């Protein structure tokens, strides 16, 4: 069973940290040029233009392939996304695919429950270990020379974009439209990795701690429906219900009407039906609590079945004879080991539930999230162990009664 102890943090790259800090300092240039409505409009417009390229392009297209575009338009989307200065398109999408594979597990490179909130928010993107593009995880797009070139020249797009804003709108364009907008865009995007795994509400019982937030969905053009996305990452929309605002998806629908986008992958009706049924759960902890209650109820039935099989085996154990086809001694040894393991797991589960209740009471978000992951792991392991014990007991009872032995091998 995987462990959830925090993984060590890789070393921060000095040049990356310096560049990150300098952009934040440059954003203070808005104080020198003074406030203007033109500057505010440029900041907001530049933010949402590039946020669309990140969420609809880097995320939903390059990382998840939830729709199709021509090579020309995918290059345009990749170039526009790189103006956000979040490294190359292949780098971004490859690391995101890795995140989905190991979400909130020790291998996850930016999990707040594994390495801390600020590491998941911005530390990981500055780390030496993750500086290179993991092209083996995005071979489908890495084979295209124009995207590989763009990925290698990650600074070209932001430099050209900043220069264009300066050329068109002077220093107001540079400081408001580029530097301040870029800083806000960074933290808006990074918040999905950090905030949306610690704060918000859960609707779907995923293996990670992803959450939903209406406010973050508005700020990030739909990315705030993060629990939805982790439950079903293969759909272009991340808002599954009519009131779940998803601006990126609305623009993709418009692109589909114009012929720029095709084969948009929708949310399956069965997934949407569950979301409708659990609509009120966006505002409560009910999904997780209901999952625990359902598991406890199921375990009561499993325990009763195990008790009945155990009693049947105890009645027949002394009179059972060894069969040439079945080594009862080996099965009995397996039964004893499995029963002991199940008892230990159930004790760990009770302790983990108590720990979750305590961390929730003390409002320690990261510790509570870790406790949730631990509970999910224990639930899965208890189910597997209980099933193995049931099968072993069924084989023992069948052998003792002289009936055909159910297929299977000792655990």
C-alpha positions as CSV (number, residue, x, y, z in Angstrom):
1,X,0.0,0.0,0.0
2,X,1.3,3.4,-0.9
3,X,2.4,5.8,1.9
4,X,1.4,9.4,2.2
5,X,4.4,10.8,4.1
6,X,5.6,14.1,2.6
7,X,8.2,13.7,-0.1
8,X,11.4,15.7,0.0
9,X,11.5,18.9,-1.9
10,X,13.9,19.3,-4.9
11,X,16.3,22.3,-5.0
12,X,15.0,25.6,-6.2
13,X,16.7,26.9,-9.3
14,X,18.4,30.2,-8.5
15,X,18.0,31.7,-12.0
16,X,14.3,30.8,-12.1
17,X,13.6,32.2,-8.7
18,X,15.4,35.4,-9.6
19,X,13.4,35.8,-12.8
20,X,10.2,35.1,-10.9
21,X,11.0,37.7,-8.3
22,X,12.0,40.3,-11.0
23,X,8.6,40.0,-12.8
24,X,6.8,40.6,-9.5
25,X,9.0,43.7,-8.8
26,X,8.3,44.9,-12.4
27,X,4.6,44.7,-11.8
28,X,5.1,47.5,-9.2
29,X,5.8,49.8,-12.2
30,X,2.1,50.4,-12.2
31,X,2.7,52.7,-9.3
32,X,5.1,54.8,-11.4
33,X,2.7,55.2,-14.3
34,X,-0.3,55.8,-12.1
35,X,-3.8,54.4,-12.2
36,X,-5.9,54.6,-15.4
37,X,-9.0,52.9,-16.7
38,X,-7.1,52.0,-19.8
39,X,-4.4,50.3,-17.7
40,X,-7.1,48.4,-15.7
41,X,-8.8,47.3,-18.9
42,X,-5.5,46.1,-20.4
43,X,-4.7,44.2,-17.3
44,X,-8.0,42.4,-17.1
45,X,-8.2,41.8,-20.9
46,X,-4.6,40.5,-21.1
47,X,-5.3,38.2,-18.1
48,X,-8.4,36.6,-19.5
49,X,-7.0,36.3,-23.0
50,X,-4.0,34.3,-21.8
51,X,-6.0,32.5,-19.2
52,X,-8.1,31.1,-22.0
53,X,-5.0,30.0,-23.8
54,X,-3.8,28.2,-20.7
55,X,-7.0,26.5,-19.7
56,X,-8.5,25.8,-23.1
57,X,-5.2,25.3,-24.9
58,X,-2.4,24.0,-22.6
59,X,-4.8,22.2,-20.3
60,X,-7.9,20.9,-22.2
61,X,-6.3,20.6,-25.6
62,X,-2.6,19.7,-25.2
63,X,-2.7,17.9,-21.9
64,X,-6.1,16.1,-22.3
65,X,-7.0,16.3,-26.0
66,X,-10.6,17.0,-25.3
67,X,-11.1,18.5,-28.8
68,X,-9.3,18.9,-32.1
69,X,-7.9,21.8,-34.1
70,X,-5.8,22.2,-37.3
71,X,-2.0,22.5,-36.9
72,X,-2.2,26.2,-37.7
73,X,-4.7,27.0,-34.9
74,X,-3.0,24.7,-32.4
75,X,0.3,26.5,-33.0
76,X,-1.5,29.8,-32.5
77,X,-3.0,28.5,-29.2
78,X,0.4,27.2,-28.1
79,X,2.1,30.6,-28.9
80,X,-0.6,32.5,-27.1
81,X,-0.3,30.2,-24.1
82,X,3.4,30.7,-23.9
83,X,2.9,34.5,-23.7
84,X,1.7,33.7,-20.1
85,X,5.4,32.8,-19.3
86,X,4.6,29.4,-17.8
87,X,7.3,27.7,-19.7
88,X,6.8,25.7,-22.9
89,X,3.6,24.1,-24.1
90,X,5.1,20.6,-24.2
91,X,6.7,21.2,-20.7
92,X,3.4,22.3,-19.3
93,X,1.2,19.6,-20.8
94,X,3.6,16.8,-20.0
95,X,3.9,17.7,-16.3
96,X,0.2,18.0,-16.1
97,X,-0.3,14.5,-17.4
98,X,2.1,13.3,-14.8
99,X,0.0,15.2,-12.1
100,X,-3.1,13.3,-13.1
101,X,-1.4,10.0,-13.0
102,X,-0.2,10.5,-9.4
103,X,-2.6,13.2,-8.1
104,X,-1.9,13.8,-4.4
105,X,0.3,10.7,-4.1
106,X,4.0,10.9,-3.1
107,X,5.0,11.0,-6.8
108,X,2.8,14.1,-7.5
109,X,5.2,17.0,-8.2
110,X,2.9,19.7,-6.9
111,X,0.6,18.3,-4.3
112,X,-0.1,20.6,-1.3
113,X,-0.8,17.6,0.9
114,X,2.5,16.0,0.1
115,X,5.0,18.9,0.1
116,X,3.0,21.9,1.4
117,X,0.8,24.7,0.1
118,X,3.5,27.1,-1.1
119,X,5.5,24.4,-2.8
120,X,2.4,23.3,-4.8
121,X,1.6,26.9,-5.5
122,X,4.9,28.1,-7.0
123,X,7.9,26.3,-5.5
124,X,7.7,23.3,-7.8
125,X,7.8,25.3,-11.1
126,X,11.1,26.9,-10.0
127,X,12.8,23.5,-9.1
128,X,15.8,22.1,-10.9
129,X,14.3,18.6,-11.1
130,X,11.4,19.8,-13.3
131,X,13.2,22.2,-15.6
132,X,13.2,19.9,-18.6
133,X,10.2,19.0,-20.7
134,X,9.2,15.3,-20.2
135,X,8.7,14.6,-23.9
136,X,8.2,10.9,-23.3
137,X,4.8,11.8,-21.7
138,X,3.7,13.9,-24.6
139,X,5.0,12.1,-27.7
140,X,1.7,12.8,-29.6
141,X,2.6,16.5,-29.8
142,X,6.4,16.4,-29.3
143,X,6.7,14.8,-32.8
144,X,5.5,18.1,-34.4
145,X,8.5,20.2,-35.2
146,X,6.8,23.6,-34.8
147,X,5.7,22.8,-31.3
148,X,9.1,21.3,-30.4
149,X,10.7,24.6,-31.6
150,X,8.2,26.7,-29.7
151,X,8.8,24.7,-26.5
152,X,12.6,25.1,-26.8
153,X,12.2,28.8,-27.2
154,X,9.9,29.4,-24.2
155,X,10.9,33.1,-23.7
156,X,10.2,34.2,-27.3
157,X,6.4,34.5,-27.0
158,X,6.4,36.6,-23.7
159,X,9.1,38.9,-24.9
160,X,7.2,39.6,-28.2
161,X,3.9,40.0,-26.4
162,X,5.4,42.4,-23.9
163,X,7.1,44.4,-26.6
164,X,3.8,44.6,-28.6
165,X,1.9,45.9,-25.6
166,X,4.7,48.6,-25.0
167,X,4.6,49.5,-28.7
168,X,0.8,49.9,-28.8
169,X,0.1,51.4,-25.3
170,X,3.5,52.7,-24.1
171,X,4.5,52.1,-20.4
172,X,0.9,51.5,-19.4
173,X,0.7,48.6,-21.8
174,X,3.9,47.1,-20.5
175,X,3.3,47.5,-16.8
176,X,-0.4,46.9,-16.6
177,X,-1.0,44.7,-19.7
178,X,2.1,42.6,-19.3
179,X,3.8,42.6,-15.9
180,X,0.9,43.1,-13.6
181,X,-1.4,40.9,-15.7
182,X,1.3,38.1,-15.8
183,X,1.7,38.1,-12.0
184,X,-2.1,37.8,-11.5
185,X,-2.2,35.1,-14.2
186,X,0.5,33.1,-12.6
187,X,-1.2,33.1,-9.2
188,X,-4.6,32.5,-10.7
189,X,-3.3,29.4,-12.6
190,X,-1.1,28.2,-9.7
191,X,-4.1,28.4,-7.3
192,X,-5.6,25.4,-9.1
193,X,-2.7,23.3,-7.9
194,X,-2.7,24.6,-4.4
195,X,-6.0,26.2,-3.3
196,X,-8.2,23.7,-5.2
197,X,-6.7,20.7,-3.4
198,X,-7.2,22.2,0.1
199,X,-10.2,24.6,0.0
200,X,-13.6,24.2,-1.6
201,X,-16.2,21.4,-1.8
202,X,-16.1,17.8,-3.1
203,X,-18.9,16.3,-5.2
204,X,-17.2,13.3,-6.6
205,X,-15.3,10.7,-4.6
206,X,-12.0,10.9,-6.4
207,X,-8.8,9.3,-5.0
208,X,-7.3,12.8,-4.5
209,X,-8.4,15.9,-2.6
210,X,-9.6,18.0,-5.6
211,X,-12.4,20.4,-4.9
212,X,-14.9,22.7,-6.6
213,X,-15.2,26.5,-6.2
214,X,-17.5,28.9,-8.0
215,X,-15.3,31.9,-7.3
216,X,-12.2,30.1,-8.6
217,X,-14.1,29.0,-11.7
218,X,-14.9,32.6,-12.5
219,X,-11.3,33.8,-11.9
220,X,-9.8,30.9,-14.0
221,X,-12.5,30.5,-16.8
222,X,-13.8,27.2,-15.5
223,X,-10.8,25.6,-13.9
224,X,-12.3,26.0,-10.5
225,X,-14.6,23.0,-11.1
226,X,-11.5,21.0,-10.2
227,X,-13.2,18.0,-8.5
228,X,-15.4,17.7,-11.6
229,X,-12.3,17.6,-13.8
230,X,-10.5,15.0,-11.7
231,X,-13.6,12.8,-11.7
232,X,-13.9,13.0,-15.5
233,X,-10.8,14.7,-17.1
234,X,-11.8,13.6,-20.7
235,X,-14.5,16.2,-21.3
236,X,-13.9,19.7,-22.7
237,X,-16.4,21.3,-20.2
238,X,-15.4,21.3,-16.6
239,X,-18.6,22.8,-15.4
240,X,-21.1,19.9,-15.5
241,X,-24.3,21.8,-14.5
242,X,-25.9,24.8,-16.1
243,X,-24.9,27.1,-13.2
244,X,-21.3,26.0,-13.1
245,X,-19.8,28.9,-15.1
246,X,-17.1,27.7,-17.6
247,X,-16.1,30.6,-19.8
248,X,-13.4,28.6,-21.6
249,X,-16.0,26.0,-22.7
250,X,-18.4,28.7,-23.9
251,X,-15.6,30.1,-26.1
252,X,-14.8,26.6,-27.4
253,X,-18.4,26.2,-28.3
254,X,-18.2,29.4,-30.3
255,X,-15.1,28.1,-32.0
256,X,-16.9,25.0,-32.9
257,X,-19.6,27.0,-34.6
258,X,-17.0,28.9,-36.5
259,X,-15.2,25.8,-37.6
260,X,-12.0,26.5,-35.7
261,X,-12.7,23.6,-33.2
262,X,-14.1,20.2,-33.9
263,X,-14.9,17.0,-32.0
264,X,-15.5,18.7,-28.6
265,X,-15.9,15.9,-26.1
266,X,-19.0,16.5,-23.9
267,X,-19.7,15.2,-20.4
268,X,-21.5,11.8,-20.6
269,X,-25.1,11.9,-19.4
270,X,-24.5,9.4,-16.6
271,X,-21.8,11.7,-15.2
272,X,-24.0,14.8,-15.5
273,X,-26.8,12.9,-13.8
274,X,-24.7,12.2,-10.8
275,X,-23.6,15.8,-10.7
276,X,-27.3,16.9,-10.8
277,X,-28.2,14.4,-8.0
278,X,-25.4,15.8,-5.9
279,X,-25.9,19.4,-6.7
280,X,-26.3,20.5,-3.1
281,X,-23.0,18.8,-2.2
282,X,-21.1,21.7,-3.7
283,X,-21.9,23.5,-0.5
284,X,-21.2,20.7,2.1
285,X,-18.8,17.9,3.1
286,X,-21.6,15.4,2.4
287,X,-19.8,13.4,-0.4
288,X,-16.9,12.3,1.8
289,X,-19.1,11.7,4.8
290,X,-21.5,9.7,2.7
291,X,-18.7,7.6,1.3
292,X,-17.5,6.8,4.8
293,X,-21.0,5.9,5.9
294,X,-21.5,3.7,2.8
295,X,-18.2,1.9,3.4
296,X,-19.1,1.3,7.1
297,X,-22.5,-0.1,6.1
298,X,-20.9,-2.4,3.5
299,X,-18.3,-3.6,5.9
300,X,-21.0,-4.6,8.4
301,X,-22.4,-7.0,5.7
302,X,-18.9,-8.2,4.9
303,X,-18.2,-8.8,8.6
304,X,-21.4,-10.8,9.0
305,X,-20.4,-13.0,5.9
306,X,-17.0,-13.6,7.3
307,X,-18.4,-14.5,10.7
308,X,-20.7,-17.1,9.1
309,X,-17.9,-18.6,7.0
310,X,-15.6,-18.6,10.0
311,X,-18.1,-20.5,12.1
312,X,-18.8,-23.0,9.3
313,X,-15.0,-23.6,8.9
314,X,-14.5,-23.9,12.7
315,X,-17.3,-26.6,12.8
316,X,-15.6,-28.7,10.1
317,X,-11.9,-28.0,10.6
318,X,-11.3,-30.9,13.0
319,X,-13.0,-33.5,10.8
320,X,-11.7,-32.1,7.4
321,X,-9.2,-34.3,5.6
322,X,-6.4,-33.3,3.3
323,X,-7.3,-33.6,-0.4
324,X,-4.7,-34.4,-3.1
325,X,-6.1,-31.4,-5.0
326,X,-6.1,-28.9,-2.2
327,X,-3.6,-28.3,0.6
328,X,-5.9,-27.4,3.5
329,X,-3.0,-26.6,5.8
330,X,-1.7,-24.0,3.3
331,X,-5.2,-22.4,3.0
332,X,-5.6,-22.4,6.8
333,X,-2.3,-20.6,7.1
334,X,-3.4,-18.1,4.5
335,X,-6.7,-17.6,6.3
336,X,-4.9,-16.8,9.6
337,X,-2.5,-14.3,8.0
338,X,-5.3,-12.6,6.1
339,X,-7.5,-12.4,9.1
340,X,-4.7,-10.8,11.1
341,X,-3.9,-8.3,8.4
342,X,-7.6,-7.3,8.2
343,X,-7.7,-6.7,11.9
344,X,-4.7,-4.5,11.7
345,X,-6.1,-2.5,8.8
346,X,-9.4,-2.0,10.6
347,X,-7.6,-0.6,13.6
348,X,-5.6,1.7,11.3
349,X,-8.8,2.8,9.7
350,X,-10.4,3.7,13.1
351,X,-7.3,5.6,14.0
352,X,-7.3,7.5,10.7
353,X,-10.9,8.5,11.1
354,X,-10.2,9.8,14.6
355,X,-7.2,11.8,13.2
356,X,-9.3,13.3,10.5
357,X,-12.0,14.4,13.0
358,X,-9.3,16.0,15.2
359,X,-7.5,17.8,12.3
360,X,-10.9,19.0,11.0
361,X,-11.8,20.3,14.4
362,X,-8.5,22.2,14.6
363,X,-9.0,23.6,11.1
364,X,-5.7,22.2,9.9
365,X,-6.4,21.9,6.2
366,X,-3.3,20.2,5.0
367,X,-3.3,17.6,7.8
368,X,-7.0,16.9,7.2
369,X,-6.4,16.4,3.4
370,X,-3.6,13.9,4.2
371,X,-5.9,12.1,6.6
372,X,-8.6,11.9,3.8
373,X,-6.1,10.3,1.4
374,X,-5.0,7.9,4.1
375,X,-8.6,6.9,4.7
376,X,-9.2,6.3,0.9
377,X,-6.1,4.1,0.8
378,X,-7.2,2.1,3.9
379,X,-10.7,1.7,2.5
380,X,-9.4,0.2,-0.7
381,X,-7.0,-2.1,1.1
382,X,-9.6,-3.3,3.6
383,X,-12.0,-4.1,0.7
384,X,-9.2,-6.1,-1.0
385,X,-8.2,-7.9,2.1
386,X,-11.8,-8.7,3.2
387,X,-12.4,-10.1,-0.3
388,X,-9.3,-12.3,-0.1
389,X,-10.3,-13.6,3.3
390,X,-13.9,-14.4,2.1
391,X,-12.6,-16.3,-0.9
392,X,-10.1,-18.3,1.3
393,X,-12.9,-19.2,3.8
394,X,-15.2,-20.2,1.0
395,X,-12.6,-22.6,-0.4
396,X,-11.9,-24.1,3.1
397,X,-15.6,-24.7,3.8
398,X,-16.2,-26.2,0.4
399,X,-13.2,-28.5,0.7
400,X,-14.3,-29.6,4.2
401,X,-17.8,-30.4,2.9
402,X,-16.5,-32.3,0.0
403,X,-17.9,-29.8,-2.6
404,X,-16.0,-28.6,-5.6
405,X,-13.5,-25.9,-4.5
406,X,-14.1,-22.4,-5.9
407,X,-11.3,-21.3,-8.2
408,X,-8.5,-19.1,-6.8
409,X,-5.2,-19.3,-5.2
410,X,-4.0,-18.5,-1.7
411,X,-3.1,-14.8,-1.2
